[in-house]
């Protein structure tokens, strides 16, 4: 009897959570910062050494470094700090550079998923995935690659989560019925 009870308890455990997808906004947002990096590097290489005073060459390097930091490194770091993780149980939103924010949304709660694309996003097969979970503002996976596929995966995960929750409730009610019958004899 204890083996059976132990077997049922192990069977009732939820399956382990696994990562389905790790997403970031589309990398095309780095196009203009990369173009600025190339322009700054070309201008610095062209003008360095041709200025009449040595301090002007140093000032040129300092200005170039400041521009690279402002126009390339900060956008790159901002892009790297926006992450969306989809697991078998939830969606995790992580964003922020100086102030980090983490939000989680369980698939079992249920939500509406909408894809919004502008013309540039539709050319790149990306888009904004809006997740409305009854909150004041919908959560947005901004400019994710393969937005339609992300929408389909979220629908599938939400459906399987509801199916799994229904099966667990049925198993729990069946166990409660068996316990009630066993106790009444």
C-alpha contacts under 8 A as a table, 3 or more apart, distances in Angstrom:
res1	aa1	res2	aa2	distance
1	X	4	X	5.16
1	X	5	X	6.15
2	X	5	X	4.92
2	X	6	X	5.92
3	X	6	X	5.04
3	X	7	X	6.00
4	X	7	X	4.92
4	X	8	X	6.12
5	X	8	X	5.14
5	X	9	X	6.14
6	X	9	X	5.06
6	X	10	X	6.17
7	X	10	X	5.17
7	X	11	X	6.12
8	X	11	X	4.95
8	X	12	X	6.11
9	X	12	X	5.13
9	X	13	X	6.67
10	X	13	X	5.46
11	X	14	X	7.98
12	X	168	X	7.35
12	X	171	X	7.95
17	X	87	X	6.55
17	X	88	X	5.64
17	X	89	X	6.30
18	X	87	X	5.48
18	X	88	X	5.69
19	X	22	X	7.43
19	X	85	X	7.14
19	X	86	X	6.08
19	X	87	X	4.20
19	X	88	X	6.49
20	X	85	X	7.71
20	X	86	X	5.47
20	X	87	X	4.96
20	X	88	X	6.44
21	X	85	X	5.86
21	X	86	X	5.12
21	X	87	X	6.89
22	X	83	X	7.18
22	X	84	X	5.87
22	X	85	X	4.51
22	X	86	X	6.33
23	X	83	X	5.82
23	X	84	X	4.96
23	X	85	X	6.16
23	X	144	X	6.85
23	X	145	X	8.00
24	X	27	X	8.00
24	X	79	X	7.51
24	X	80	X	7.55
24	X	82	X	6.03
24	X	83	X	4.96
24	X	84	X	6.17
24	X	144	X	6.30
25	X	29	X	7.89
25	X	79	X	7.11
25	X	82	X	7.14
25	X	83	X	7.72
25	X	141	X	7.65
25	X	142	X	5.84
25	X	143	X	4.97
25	X	144	X	4.75
25	X	145	X	7.14
26	X	29	X	6.53
26	X	126	X	7.17
26	X	143	X	5.63
26	X	144	X	5.40
26	X	145	X	5.68
27	X	30	X	5.72
27	X	31	X	7.70
28	X	31	X	5.30
29	X	32	X	7.10
30	X	33	X	5.33
30	X	34	X	5.99
30	X	75	X	7.24
30	X	76	X	6.88
31	X	34	X	5.28
31	X	35	X	6.15
32	X	35	X	4.95
32	X	36	X	6.10
33	X	36	X	5.00
33	X	37	X	6.21
33	X	71	X	5.65
33	X	72	X	4.71
33	X	75	X	6.94
33	X	76	X	7.93
34	X	37	X	4.94
34	X	38	X	6.31
34	X	72	X	6.40
35	X	38	X	5.17
35	X	39	X	6.22
36	X	39	X	5.05
36	X	40	X	6.02
36	X	68	X	7.81
36	X	71	X	6.67
36	X	72	X	7.03
37	X	40	X	5.21
37	X	41	X	6.07
37	X	68	X	6.06
37	X	71	X	7.39
37	X	72	X	6.14
38	X	41	X	5.12
38	X	42	X	6.07
39	X	42	X	5.12
39	X	43	X	6.05
40	X	43	X	5.20
40	X	44	X	5.98
40	X	64	X	6.30
40	X	67	X	7.53
40	X	68	X	7.21
41	X	44	X	5.16
41	X	45	X	6.02
41	X	64	X	7.62
42	X	45	X	5.14
42	X	46	X	6.07
43	X	46	X	5.09
43	X	47	X	6.11
44	X	47	X	5.36
44	X	48	X	5.61
44	X	60	X	6.99
44	X	61	X	7.05
44	X	64	X	6.72
45	X	48	X	5.48
47	X	50	X	5.55
47	X	51	X	6.79
48	X	51	X	6.67
48	X	57	X	5.74
48	X	60	X	7.15
48	X	61	X	7.82
49	X	57	X	6.36
51	X	54	X	7.34
51	X	56	X	6.32
51	X	57	X	6.22
52	X	56	X	7.40
53	X	56	X	5.37
53	X	57	X	6.97
54	X	57	X	5.27
54	X	58	X	6.58
55	X	58	X	5.00
55	X	59	X	6.07
56	X	59	X	4.89
56	X	60	X	6.02
57	X	60	X	4.98
57	X	61	X	6.34
58	X	61	X	5.13
58	X	62	X	6.21
59	X	62	X	5.00
59	X	63	X	6.05
60	X	63	X	5.17
60	X	64	X	6.06
61	X	64	X	5.03
61	X	65	X	6.08
62	X	65	X	5.11
62	X	66	X	6.18
63	X	66	X	5.07
63	X	67	X	6.13
64	X	67	X	5.10
64	X	68	X	6.09
65	X	68	X	5.10
65	X	69	X	6.15
66	X	69	X	5.10
66	X	70	X	6.14
67	X	70	X	5.04
67	X	71	X	5.67
67	X	72	X	7.72
68	X	71	X	5.34
68	X	72	X	5.21
68	X	73	X	6.39
69	X	72	X	5.77
69	X	73	X	4.80
69	X	74	X	6.20
70	X	73	X	6.32
70	X	74	X	5.73
70	X	75	X	7.84
71	X	74	X	6.61
71	X	75	X	6.76
72	X	75	X	5.60
72	X	76	X	6.15
73	X	76	X	5.07
73	X	77	X	6.07
74	X	77	X	5.10
74	X	78	X	6.05
75	X	78	X	4.98
75	X	79	X	6.09
76	X	79	X	5.11
76	X	80	X	6.18
77	X	80	X	5.04
77	X	81	X	6.19
77	X	97	X	7.40
78	X	81	X	5.20
78	X	82	X	6.70
78	X	96	X	7.15
78	X	97	X	6.04
79	X	82	X	5.59
80	X	83	X	7.32
81	X	94	X	7.24
81	X	95	X	5.49
81	X	96	X	6.07
81	X	97	X	6.28
82	X	93	X	7.85
82	X	94	X	5.82
82	X	95	X	4.37
82	X	96	X	6.77
83	X	93	X	6.22
83	X	94	X	5.14
83	X	95	X	6.30
84	X	91	X	7.13
84	X	92	X	5.68
84	X	93	X	4.80
84	X	94	X	6.21
84	X	141	X	7.08
85	X	91	X	5.76
85	X	92	X	5.04
85	X	93	X	6.69
86	X	90	X	6.21
86	X	91	X	4.58
86	X	92	X	6.41
87	X	90	X	5.32
87	X	91	X	6.17
88	X	157	X	6.43
89	X	106	X	5.93
89	X	107	X	5.74
89	X	108	X	7.44
89	X	157	X	7.69
89	X	161	X	7.19
90	X	104	X	6.58
90	X	105	X	5.37
90	X	106	X	4.17
90	X	107	X	5.25
91	X	104	X	5.58
91	X	105	X	5.20
91	X	106	X	6.48
91	X	107	X	7.45
92	X	102	X	6.92
92	X	103	X	5.73
92	X	104	X	4.53
92	X	105	X	6.65
93	X	101	X	7.78
93	X	102	X	5.49
93	X	103	X	4.99
93	X	104	X	6.25
94	X	100	X	7.15
94	X	101	X	5.67
94	X	102	X	4.56
94	X	103	X	6.63
95	X	100	X	5.80
95	X	101	X	5.43
95	X	102	X	6.74
96	X	99	X	5.31
96	X	100	X	4.39
96	X	101	X	6.00
97	X	100	X	6.10
105	X	109	X	7.71
106	X	109	X	5.65
106	X	110	X	7.63
107	X	110	X	5.68
107	X	111	X	7.62
107	X	157	X	6.71
107	X	158	X	4.83
107	X	161	X	6.21
108	X	158	X	6.28
108	X	161	X	5.38
108	X	162	X	5.81
108	X	165	X	7.53
109	X	133	X	7.72
110	X	133	X	6.73
110	X	158	X	6.45
111	X	131	X	6.45
111	X	132	X	5.52
111	X	133	X	4.42
111	X	134	X	7.37
112	X	130	X	7.96
112	X	131	X	5.67
112	X	132	X	5.04
112	X	133	X	6.46
113	X	129	X	6.77
113	X	130	X	5.72
113	X	131	X	4.76
113	X	132	X	6.51
113	X	151	X	6.35
113	X	154	X	7.65
113	X	155	X	7.57
114	X	129	X	5.69
114	X	130	X	5.02
114	X	131	X	6.55
114	X	151	X	7.25
115	X	127	X	6.41
115	X	128	X	5.68
115	X	129	X	4.57
115	X	130	X	6.14
115	X	147	X	6.65
115	X	148	X	6.92
115	X	151	X	7.08
116	X	127	X	5.75
116	X	128	X	5.14
116	X	129	X	6.42
116	X	130	X	7.45
117	X	120	X	7.85
117	X	121	X	5.49
117	X	122	X	5.83
117	X	126	X	7.18
117	X	127	X	4.70
117	X	128	X	6.30
118	X	121	X	5.27
118	X	122	X	6.19
118	X	127	X	7.43
119	X	122	X	5.16
119	X	123	X	6.36
120	X	123	X	5.19
120	X	124	X	6.51
121	X	124	X	5.11
121	X	125	X	5.90
121	X	126	X	4.91
121	X	127	X	5.43
121	X	143	X	7.33
122	X	125	X	4.83
122	X	126	X	6.06
122	X	127	X	7.01
123	X	126	X	7.77
124	X	145	X	7.65
125	X	145	X	6.30
125	X	146	X	5.42
125	X	147	X	6.85
126	X	143	X	5.82
126	X	144	X	5.36
126	X	145	X	4.22
126	X	146	X	5.02
126	X	147	X	5.07
126	X	148	X	7.89
127	X	142	X	6.93
127	X	143	X	4.53
127	X	144	X	5.58
127	X	145	X	6.79
127	X	146	X	7.42
127	X	147	X	5.20
128	X	140	X	6.52
128	X	141	X	5.70
128	X	142	X	4.64
128	X	143	X	4.72
128	X	144	X	6.31
128	X	147	X	6.90
129	X	140	X	5.64
129	X	141	X	5.04
129	X	142	X	6.57
129	X	143	X	7.60
129	X	144	X	7.45
129	X	147	X	6.46
129	X	150	X	7.84
129	X	151	X	7.03
130	X	138	X	6.02
130	X	139	X	5.86
130	X	140	X	4.60
130	X	141	X	6.51
131	X	138	X	5.35
131	X	139	X	5.08
131	X	140	X	6.12
132	X	135	X	6.69
132	X	137	X	7.40
132	X	138	X	4.50
132	X	139	X	6.46
133	X	138	X	6.83
133	X	139	X	7.99
134	X	138	X	7.69
135	X	138	X	6.32
141	X	144	X	6.38
143	X	147	X	7.83
144	X	147	X	5.78
146	X	149	X	5.37
146	X	150	X	6.36
147	X	150	X	5.01
147	X	151	X	6.19
148	X	151	X	5.05
148	X	152	X	6.29
149	X	152	X	5.05
149	X	153	X	6.15
150	X	153	X	5.12
150	X	154	X	6.14
151	X	154	X	5.20
151	X	155	X	6.27
152	X	155	X	5.11
152	X	156	X	6.21
153	X	156	X	5.03
153	X	157	X	6.07
154	X	157	X	5.10
154	X	158	X	6.02
155	X	158	X	5.19
155	X	159	X	6.12
156	X	159	X	5.11
156	X	160	X	6.10
157	X	160	X	5.13
157	X	161	X	5.96
158	X	161	X	5.03
158	X	162	X	6.27
159	X	162	X	5.20
159	X	163	X	6.17
160	X	163	X	4.90
160	X	164	X	5.94
161	X	164	X	5.04
161	X	165	X	6.06
162	X	165	X	5.02
162	X	166	X	6.13
163	X	166	X	5.07
163	X	167	X	6.24
164	X	167	X	5.08
164	X	168	X	6.19
165	X	168	X	5.11
165	X	169	X	6.23
166	X	169	X	5.13
166	X	170	X	6.23
167	X	170	X	5.05
167	X	171	X	6.13
168	X	171	X	5.04
168	X	172	X	6.03
169	X	172	X	5.05
169	X	173	X	6.08
170	X	173	X	5.15
170	X	174	X	6.06
171	X	174	X	5.01
171	X	175	X	6.08
172	X	175	X	5.09
172	X	176	X	6.07
173	X	176	X	4.94
173	X	177	X	6.10
174	X	177	X	5.03
174	X	178	X	6.17
175	X	178	X	5.04
175	X	179	X	6.07
176	X	179	X	5.06
176	X	180	X	6.03
177	X	180	X	5.01
177	X	181	X	6.13
178	X	181	X	5.15
178	X	182	X	6.01
179	X	182	X	5.03
179	X	183	X	6.00
180	X	183	X	5.21
180	X	184	X	6.25
181	X	184	X	5.21
181	X	185	X	6.66
182	X	185	X	5.72
